[in-house]
Amino acid sequence: MVHVALDPRKKPRNIKWTDEFRVFLCCLYKFFENDHSVFQNIFNRRFEQQIIEGGYNYPVRYSTLHSQWVCMKRLGDPLWGRIHLSSFEYELRAPHENRAVQEIQTIACSQGWSIHEKLEDNIDKSGFEYREMVVPQSLRGSPQSQPEAQPQSQLQPQNSVPHDAYNSTPHPEADKEVSEDTESSTLVHGGGKICFWCHSEGLESQKFCSAVQPGHMPPILYRWWNVDSQGINSMDSFVAGMFSKAKKNFFLPGDILPEEFNTYFRRHIQIQRTPSPFISTFKSMLAPVHRALRNQEGATVSIIDARKLEAQIYSAKDFVQENSIRIGTYNGAGEYLIWGEVPNAAIICSFKVSQLCRIASENTQIGKLLHLDMISSYKINRRALHRALAKGASALDMQAGLAIGGLLSLLQVPYQYSKDVSEGIAYSWRVKRRRLPWKDFFEGVQAAYLGVPPLISHVPRPTLDNNNDNLNAFESSDEELLFSDYDDDDGEEEGDNDKNGHLDNAELPNEQDDENRSSGAIDTHFSTEWVMITARRKMMLWSCWTALTRKWEMEMT
């Protein structure tokens, strides 16, 4: 509770709505079942300090929140449209939406408030239209230099929130306290008047798709490939098809005309059989696993640390929207194109889909969670598959954490990436999260890496003894772990051109090793006895985890 001295001479004012307030409010309505008292409590808890220090009426009542939300829709507020007109699916959400949802869940859990996350989007978006405003004379230039009227479709903002969506600068246009002359601003089309929002973001001057900024990039990307994939593809590096034969001919996006860049981009996402300077990746593991299962031919999935990429990265969704491209049902969601190459330093690990299938068949709980047969039976990775996964999904508990942690251990995913990757799998495979905290799930992931229950030990792990120096089996991450912030869907069309593939044929793990690992007293089933770990064992695990964390912090500093 924030205690601020109030001046009795000052009358509290109605709240001034900032972009941060609006984004949080829209996320409440979009992703959670409407509960008047809980919505009011969570909003006031989140912005308590800003509201009180600003001298506004506190607490803000639900009627005020609802009126503001309705007003945003009625006035065509761009933030309302960018949040509510974007996809409801997790993989399609922008990073700021994921952060808001996480904040809401954390506040509700810490206060003991019950809030239910929606299973589908039920917001009525009919009648919403983006507003357009007159650009000030100083920004319009002379009449002779005024551009021709643009089609309305080109003037509408993109369905993604701008980088400054959490900027605290008030937006008086959608505020209930706006001035009368602002509210009476003429809504116009053409006639030399352009969309104020587009002008403020410089969209009218964009010539080609801009690279994704680091702060808006998913930390982990996934790529699938096989013998038919274009370019050079191996377990430890990738080179785009255009540069695979002669790297001396390598060039950067800035070395070519925007029209040429757009042509390359369009050909790539249309899967034309021409050399491409791009490498396709996805923000969700589900998309490449689905394609690998469907295509086989030695299909392999690679996990990439996007933070270690030096090349420019582009969002296929942004390009499709900006250029009004229509390719069947493809919308570019969740697909990111990397320019040129992916070096070895950025590749976390790679595994063949046959190895994934074998692990799922040998480990009952992993198999039940992954549903590989179900995934391969669907032609496209869209809502029908997502709903089928949701129906048979596991709960977000320690058992699910043990299964996913065991899977990552077997796939040799380094421990420092286990949180990002396991959380992404939980979302993509629709693990049931309603009213369930993440704590038990992550404890299960940690326990799997530490060897509790008896997992196949691909990844080195420390022994639980009194020697604190025996912790070097884990390598510390060079970068601070980021919470998974994803902004797009799995994507439906594979962006790779299937031509001129070059593959490093990595052999499967030795089957004799599997026999040795499965011999003795090792049971590959995660029984419920192991899920209900005793208090003593949990204490030992937590002590070890604390020691590991302390060591990593010392190394990083």
KAVENGI-V855853 format. One record per residue. N is the residue number from 0. RES is the residue in one small letter. OMEGA is omega in radians with two decimals (NA if undefined). NEAR is the number of other ideal C-beta (glycine too) atoms within 12 Angstrom. D_LAST is the distance of its C-alpha to the last C-alpha in Angstrom with 2 decimals. Layout:
n: <N,N>
res: <RES,RES>
omega: <OMEGA,OMEGA>
near: <NEAR,NEAR>
d_last: <D_LAST,D_LAST>
This chain:
n: <0,1,2,3,4,5,6,7,8,9,10,11,12,13,14,15,16,17,18,19,20,21,22,23,24,25,26,27,28,29,30,31,32,33,34,35,36,37,38,39,40,41,42,43,44,45,46,47,48,49,50,51,52,53,54,55,56,57,58,59,60,61,62,63,64,65,66,67,68,69,70,71,72,73,74,75,76,77,78,79,80,81,82,83,84,85,86,87,88,89,90,91,92,93,94,95,96,97,98,99,100,101,102,103,104,105,106,107,108,109,110,111,112,113,114,115,116,117,118,119,120,121,122,123,124,125,126,127,128,129,130,131,132,133,134,135,136,137,138,139,140,141,142,143,144,145,146,147,148,149,150,151,152,153,154,155,156,157,158,159,160,161,162,163,164,165,166,167,168,169,170,171,172,173,174,175,176,177,178,179,180,181,182,183,184,185,186,187,188,189,190,191,192,193,194,195,196,197,198,199,200,201,202,203,204,205,206,207,208,209,210,211,212,213,214,215,216,217,218,219,220,221,222,223,224,225,226,227,228,229,230,231,232,233,234,235,236,237,238,239,240,241,242,243,244,245,246,247,248,249,250,251,252,253,254,255,256,257,258,259,260,261,262,263,264,265,266,267,268,269,270,271,272,273,274,275,276,277,278,279,280,281,282,283,284,285,286,287,288,289,290,291,292,293,294,295,296,297,298,299,300,301,302,303,304,305,306,307,308,309,310,311,312,313,314,315,316,317,318,319,320,321,322,323,324,325,326,327,328,329,330,331,332,333,334,335,336,337,338,339,340,341,342,343,344,345,346,347,348,349,350,351,352,353,354,355,356,357,358,359,360,361,362,363,364,365,366,367,368,369,370,371,372,373,374,375,376,377,378,379,380,381,382,383,384,385,386,387,388,389,390,391,392,393,394,395,396,397,398,399,400,401,402,403,404,405,406,407,408,409,410,411,412,413,414,415,416,417,418,419,420,421,422,423,424,425,426,427,428,429,430,431,432,433,434,435,436,437,438,439,440,441,442,443,444,445,446,447,448,449,450,451,452,453,454,455,456,457,458,459,460,461,462,463,464,465,466,467,468,469,470,471,472,473,474,475,476,477,478,479,480,481,482,483,484,485,486,487,488,489,490,491,492,493,494,495,496,497,498,499,500,501,502,503,504,505,506,507,508,509,510,511,512,513,514,515,516,517,518,519,520,521,522,523,524,525,526,527,528,529,530,531,532,533,534,535,536,537,538,539,540,541,542,543,544,545,546,547,548,549,550,551,552,553,554,555,556>
res: <m,v,h,v,a,l,d,p,r,k,k,p,r,n,i,k,w,t,d,e,f,r,v,f,l,c,c,l,y,k,f,f,e,n,d,h,s,v,f,q,n,i,f,n,r,r,f,e,q,q,i,i,e,g,g,y,n,y,p,v,r,y,s,t,l,h,s,q,w,v,c,m,k,r,l,g,d,p,l,w,g,r,i,h,l,s,s,f,e,y,e,l,r,a,p,h,e,n,r,a,v,q,e,i,q,t,i,a,c,s,q,g,w,s,i,h,e,k,l,e,d,n,i,d,k,s,g,f,e,y,r,e,m,v,v,p,q,s,l,r,g,s,p,q,s,q,p,e,a,q,p,q,s,q,l,q,p,q,n,s,v,p,h,d,a,y,n,s,t,p,h,p,e,a,d,k,e,v,s,e,d,t,e,s,s,t,l,v,h,g,g,g,k,i,c,f,w,c,h,s,e,g,l,e,s,q,k,f,c,s,a,v,q,p,g,h,m,p,p,i,l,y,r,w,w,n,v,d,s,q,g,i,n,s,m,d,s,f,v,a,g,m,f,s,k,a,k,k,n,f,f,l,p,g,d,i,l,p,e,e,f,n,t,y,f,r,r,h,i,q,i,q,r,t,p,s,p,f,i,s,t,f,k,s,m,l,a,p,v,h,r,a,l,r,n,q,e,g,a,t,v,s,i,i,d,a,r,k,l,e,a,q,i,y,s,a,k,d,f,v,q,e,n,s,i,r,i,g,t,y,n,g,a,g,e,y,l,i,w,g,e,v,p,n,a,a,i,i,c,s,f,k,v,s,q,l,c,r,i,a,s,e,n,t,q,i,g,k,l,l,h,l,d,m,i,s,s,y,k,i,n,r,r,a,l,h,r,a,l,a,k,g,a,s,a,l,d,m,q,a,g,l,a,i,g,g,l,l,s,l,l,q,v,p,y,q,y,s,k,d,v,s,e,g,i,a,y,s,w,r,v,k,r,r,r,l,p,w,k,d,f,f,e,g,v,q,a,a,y,l,g,v,p,p,l,i,s,h,v,p,r,p,t,l,d,n,n,n,d,n,l,n,a,f,e,s,s,d,e,e,l,l,f,s,d,y,d,d,d,d,g,e,e,e,g,d,n,d,k,n,g,h,l,d,n,a,e,l,p,n,e,q,d,d,e,n,r,s,s,g,a,i,d,t,h,f,s,t,e,w,v,m,i,t,a,r,r,k,m,m,l,w,s,c,w,t,a,l,t,r,k,w,e,m,e,m,t>
omega: <3.13,3.14,3.14,3.14,-3.12,3.09,-3.09,-3.13,-3.11,3.10,3.13,-3.11,3.00,-3.04,3.02,-2.99,3.06,3.09,-3.14,3.09,-3.06,-3.14,-3.14,-3.13,-3.14,3.10,3.05,-3.10,-3.03,-2.95,-3.06,3.09,-3.04,3.05,-2.98,-3.05,-3.13,3.09,-3.13,-3.10,-3.11,3.14,-3.13,3.11,-3.09,-3.04,-3.08,-3.07,-3.14,-3.10,-3.09,-3.12,3.10,3.13,-3.12,3.08,3.14,0.02,3.05,-3.07,-3.13,-3.14,3.10,3.12,-3.09,3.12,3.13,-3.13,3.12,-3.13,3.11,3.13,-3.07,-3.10,3.12,-3.12,-3.11,3.13,3.09,-3.12,-3.07,3.10,-3.02,3.11,3.05,-3.05,3.10,-3.07,-3.08,-3.07,3.14,-3.04,3.05,-3.11,-3.11,3.10,3.11,3.13,3.14,3.12,-3.14,3.09,-3.14,-3.13,-3.14,3.13,-3.13,-3.12,-3.10,-3.12,-3.13,3.12,-3.14,3.10,-3.03,3.10,-3.13,3.05,3.09,-3.10,3.14,3.14,3.09,-3.10,-3.14,3.11,3.14,3.07,3.07,3.12,3.02,-3.08,3.10,3.07,3.12,-3.08,-3.11,-3.12,-3.03,-3.11,-3.11,3.14,-3.11,-3.07,-3.11,-3.13,3.05,3.14,3.13,3.05,-3.09,-3.11,3.14,-3.09,-3.09,3.12,3.09,3.12,3.05,-3.06,-3.12,-3.09,-3.10,-3.09,3.12,3.06,-3.09,3.12,-3.10,3.05,-3.04,-3.08,-3.09,-3.12,3.13,3.13,-3.09,3.11,-3.07,-3.10,3.05,-3.12,-3.10,3.13,-3.06,3.02,-2.98,3.04,3.06,3.11,-3.14,-3.12,-3.09,-3.12,-3.10,-3.09,3.13,3.14,-3.09,3.13,3.12,-3.08,-3.08,-3.12,3.13,-3.14,3.04,-3.05,3.13,3.10,3.13,3.12,-3.09,-3.11,-3.11,-3.09,3.03,-3.11,-3.11,3.05,-3.11,3.11,2.99,3.14,3.05,-3.04,-3.11,-3.09,-3.12,3.06,3.10,-3.11,3.09,-3.12,-3.02,3.07,3.08,3.04,-3.12,-3.07,-3.11,-3.08,-3.02,-3.08,-3.11,-3.12,3.12,3.12,-3.10,3.08,-3.11,3.12,-3.13,-3.13,-3.10,3.12,3.10,-3.14,3.14,3.09,-3.13,3.11,3.09,-3.10,-3.09,3.12,-3.11,-3.08,3.05,3.10,3.04,-3.06,3.07,-3.14,-3.09,3.07,-3.05,3.03,-3.09,3.02,-3.12,-3.14,-3.13,3.10,-3.09,-3.10,3.13,3.09,3.10,-3.13,3.12,3.12,-3.10,-3.03,3.12,-3.12,-3.14,-3.07,-3.11,3.08,3.11,3.10,-3.00,3.03,-3.07,-3.11,-3.13,3.10,3.08,-3.11,3.09,-3.09,-3.07,3.10,3.10,3.14,3.13,-3.12,-3.14,-3.12,-3.08,-3.08,3.09,-3.12,3.09,3.11,-3.08,3.11,-3.10,3.10,3.10,-3.04,3.06,-3.11,3.12,-3.13,3.14,-3.10,2.92,-3.03,3.03,-3.08,-3.13,-3.08,-3.09,-3.11,-3.12,3.09,3.08,3.10,3.11,-3.12,3.07,3.07,3.11,3.13,-3.14,3.11,-3.13,-3.14,-3.10,-3.11,-3.00,-3.07,3.08,3.12,3.13,-3.12,-3.04,-3.14,-3.06,3.12,3.11,-3.11,-3.10,-3.12,3.14,-3.09,-3.14,-3.13,-3.12,-2.97,-3.13,3.10,-3.12,3.12,3.11,3.09,-3.13,-3.12,-3.12,-3.04,3.04,3.08,3.13,-3.11,-3.10,-3.14,3.08,3.10,3.09,-3.12,-3.12,3.08,3.08,3.11,-3.12,3.10,-3.13,3.12,3.10,3.00,-3.13,-3.01,-3.08,3.09,-3.01,-3.10,3.13,-3.05,-3.12,3.11,3.10,3.10,-3.13,3.11,-3.05,-3.14,3.01,3.05,-3.05,-3.03,-3.02,3.09,3.13,3.13,3.14,-3.00,-3.11,3.14,-3.12,3.04,3.08,3.10,3.12,-3.13,3.14,3.12,-3.13,3.08,3.09,0.06,-3.05,3.12,3.03,-2.92,3.02,-3.04,3.11,3.13,-3.10,3.05,-3.10,3.09,-3.05,-3.12,-3.09,3.13,-3.10,-3.10,-3.04,-3.14,3.09,3.02,-3.14,3.14,3.09,-3.07,3.11,3.13,3.11,3.02,-3.05,3.09,-3.11,-3.06,-3.10,3.14,-3.11,-3.03,-3.02,-3.09,3.11,-3.07,-3.12,2.93,-3.09,-3.10,3.05,-3.12,3.04,-2.98,2.92,-3.08,3.09,-3.11,3.08,3.08,-3.12,-3.12,3.12,3.09,3.12,3.14,3.13,-3.13,-3.08,3.13,3.14,-3.02,-3.10,3.06,-3.07,3.09,3.08,-3.09,-3.11,3.11,3.14,3.12,3.13,-3.11,-3.13,-3.11,-3.13,-3.14,3.11,3.12,3.12,3.14,-3.11,3.10,3.13,3.14,3.11,3.12,3.11,-3.13,-3.14,-3.13,3.13,3.13,3.12,-3.14,-3.10,3.13,NA>
near: <11,16,9,18,10,16,9,7,7,13,11,19,17,21,32,29,41,28,35,31,39,45,45,41,44,44,44,44,38,39,40,35,24,22,23,19,20,26,37,26,28,37,45,34,30,33,36,23,16,26,31,23,16,25,20,30,21,27,25,36,22,24,17,30,37,22,22,38,36,23,26,36,33,20,33,30,39,41,48,42,32,37,42,36,31,37,33,29,41,44,44,39,38,45,34,34,39,34,30,38,37,30,29,38,32,21,27,31,21,16,20,13,24,18,35,21,29,24,22,16,24,15,28,12,23,9,14,27,23,34,35,31,35,26,26,14,12,9,21,21,15,11,11,8,10,19,22,12,17,23,13,20,16,25,31,28,38,35,33,36,39,28,20,21,35,26,19,19,19,24,36,22,36,38,29,31,23,24,13,9,12,21,20,12,23,16,22,20,23,19,18,21,29,36,35,30,33,31,26,23,25,17,27,25,14,20,19,25,35,27,27,35,18,20,20,34,33,45,37,47,47,47,49,47,48,32,22,26,41,38,38,28,39,27,28,22,28,43,37,41,37,31,29,30,17,13,16,7,15,19,20,16,28,15,14,19,14,20,13,19,31,24,22,34,38,31,29,45,40,27,26,22,17,21,24,37,37,47,45,46,48,49,50,48,49,43,46,45,44,41,42,38,34,25,26,19,22,28,35,41,42,43,41,44,34,38,26,26,35,19,32,29,37,39,43,44,42,35,40,38,28,32,28,16,24,15,25,15,18,29,32,47,42,46,50,49,46,44,37,34,33,42,20,21,17,32,38,39,34,36,38,33,35,25,34,37,28,26,37,33,18,26,37,20,34,38,27,27,40,41,31,31,16,29,37,24,17,27,17,24,42,29,25,18,34,36,17,20,37,25,16,22,30,34,25,35,32,36,37,40,46,46,44,48,46,47,47,43,41,32,42,27,37,30,37,31,42,43,34,39,42,42,38,40,44,42,43,42,42,36,36,24,32,22,20,24,22,28,18,26,36,32,31,44,41,40,40,45,45,40,29,36,36,25,39,35,24,28,29,19,30,29,19,24,13,13,12,18,12,18,30,18,21,27,19,24,26,17,21,16,28,27,23,36,33,47,43,43,42,48,44,40,35,39,48,44,33,27,22,25,29,23,25,25,16,20,14,20,23,12,15,11,16,22,14,14,25,21,13,11,9,20,20,31,24,36,16,14,16,29,29,20,29,13,10,12,23,24,14,24,33,23,22,33,30,17,27,32,23,17,23,24,15,13,17,16,9>
d_last: <33.06,32.72,35.28,36.54,39.65,42.40,44.99,48.39,49.91,47.81,48.89,46.13,45.94,45.73,42.28,41.31,39.91,36.73,35.50,32.76,35.51,37.68,35.19,34.31,38.05,39.03,36.46,37.95,41.38,40.50,38.48,39.82,43.28,44.69,44.70,45.70,44.30,41.00,40.47,41.23,38.97,35.94,36.36,36.78,33.84,31.53,32.80,33.98,32.16,33.19,36.76,37.28,35.70,37.76,40.88,41.90,43.97,41.88,41.84,42.55,45.31,45.53,48.61,46.61,43.92,46.59,48.59,45.64,44.88,48.58,48.79,45.92,47.81,51.14,49.93,48.16,44.66,42.42,39.51,41.95,43.12,39.78,38.61,41.91,43.24,40.20,40.21,39.68,38.12,34.43,33.75,35.43,33.50,31.39,27.74,28.81,31.45,29.10,26.81,29.95,31.30,28.13,28.15,31.84,31.45,28.63,30.73,33.84,32.27,30.72,34.11,36.26,38.02,39.57,39.05,40.22,38.68,41.41,42.38,43.90,44.26,47.41,47.06,50.24,49.31,52.90,54.02,50.61,50.73,48.18,49.53,50.20,50.50,52.17,49.87,50.46,53.00,50.50,48.45,51.46,52.85,56.52,58.92,59.59,55.93,55.51,54.52,56.85,56.45,53.79,54.36,52.93,50.84,48.98,48.35,46.70,42.93,40.92,40.06,36.39,34.76,33.65,30.08,30.76,32.18,30.05,31.02,32.54,35.46,38.65,40.99,44.40,46.31,45.56,45.29,48.24,48.28,48.72,51.38,54.79,54.78,51.47,52.89,56.04,54.31,56.33,54.98,56.17,56.14,56.81,58.88,56.10,53.84,50.54,48.04,46.08,42.93,43.12,43.68,40.70,38.45,40.31,41.41,44.84,43.47,41.30,42.71,40.63,37.85,34.52,31.34,29.13,26.31,22.73,22.49,25.76,25.14,24.86,21.60,23.78,27.12,29.85,32.59,35.76,37.95,40.89,43.40,44.93,41.83,41.88,39.75,37.78,36.03,34.32,31.71,29.09,30.12,32.51,34.69,36.98,40.70,41.50,39.24,39.75,42.68,41.74,38.16,39.61,41.12,37.77,37.66,35.49,36.68,37.18,39.60,42.18,44.22,43.18,46.36,45.46,41.95,43.52,46.05,43.44,41.58,44.85,46.01,42.81,42.87,46.63,46.06,48.43,48.82,47.67,44.64,41.67,38.58,36.62,34.88,35.24,32.47,32.35,29.96,31.54,32.05,35.54,36.93,36.24,37.15,40.40,41.23,40.38,42.66,45.40,45.30,44.46,45.37,42.31,40.14,36.40,33.51,30.15,26.91,24.95,21.46,22.64,19.26,19.54,23.09,24.05,27.62,29.10,29.69,32.76,33.95,37.40,38.19,37.75,39.95,42.63,42.80,42.87,45.58,47.56,47.58,49.34,49.04,50.59,48.20,45.11,42.94,39.79,37.76,34.54,34.99,32.65,33.81,31.47,32.92,33.63,31.28,28.37,26.45,25.40,21.65,22.34,24.53,22.99,26.24,30.02,32.84,36.60,38.37,40.68,37.78,36.87,40.54,40.78,37.82,39.38,42.74,41.53,39.38,41.49,38.86,36.89,40.23,41.30,38.14,38.18,41.95,42.03,45.84,45.98,43.51,45.46,48.72,47.79,48.54,45.99,42.74,43.85,44.72,47.24,44.68,42.12,44.78,45.75,42.19,41.96,45.19,44.03,40.36,38.59,37.21,33.54,33.20,31.69,34.32,33.35,29.68,30.82,32.93,30.37,27.60,30.17,31.08,27.57,27.19,30.52,29.66,26.54,24.17,20.62,19.32,16.35,19.20,21.52,21.02,21.80,24.63,26.16,26.31,27.94,30.47,31.31,32.17,33.97,36.02,36.95,35.76,37.41,34.97,37.46,36.56,34.18,30.55,27.79,26.42,28.94,28.56,24.82,25.48,28.08,25.80,23.34,26.39,27.75,24.74,24.90,28.58,30.28,33.00,33.90,32.49,32.96,29.87,28.98,25.21,23.88,22.80,21.97,24.88,25.16,25.58,24.39,22.27,18.64,17.83,19.87,17.24,16.56,19.17,16.79,14.60,11.42,11.87,10.65,11.40,11.32,14.56,17.36,20.45,23.39,25.18,28.34,31.07,33.93,36.18,36.46,38.98,42.31,43.22,41.39,40.50,40.70,43.93,45.35,46.49,45.75,43.20,41.63,39.96,38.10,39.83,37.19,38.97,38.63,37.01,39.46,41.87,42.36,38.71,39.39,42.41,40.52,37.85,40.59,42.60,42.57,41.74,39.38,40.52,39.08,40.09,37.68,40.13,40.01,39.66,36.15,35.32,36.34,33.81,34.64,32.69,31.83,30.43,28.36,26.94,26.05,24.42,22.43,21.28,20.17,18.40,16.59,15.54,14.35,12.33,10.74,10.03,8.61,6.19,5.26,5.49,3.79,0.00>
